[in-house]
Amino acid sequence: MFQATGAASPPPTHEAKSSSGGSTVQRSKSFSLKAQVKEMCTACQKAVYPMERLVADKFVFHNSCFCCKHCHTKLSLGSYAALHGEFYCKPHFQQLFKSKGNYDEGFGRRQHKELWVHKEVESGTKSA
């Protein structure tokens, strides 16, 4: 291969000699040993690396963990619907809505109008 002939200057190093004759290593100011904060997958709670990162409604997922809550089909950013932090494929989102006719009962929550009834009862007893 290639061999240098003659006296060549040594390659530059980041070492500086101290007055006592020992050598110390100086690092550039741009070098940092700070640990990077790793993002965690919302579904599996494991580290998400940039190549497998998917963000939907400000939640971070692995590509393989982004699935429908109802049927566990893999979702994409164009094929999902979200409600209360839960993700569904579009067919099941429509099916669950149509089953009860509202977004609360169809998705396993108490109806929002029940909260109004409780407030009316409480306000009626306080004013009487």
Helices and strands as residue ranges (DSSP letters): E 15-17, E 23-25, E 39-40, E 47-48, G 50-52, E 53-56, E 59-62, E 80-83, E 86-89, H 90-100, G 105-107, H 112-127
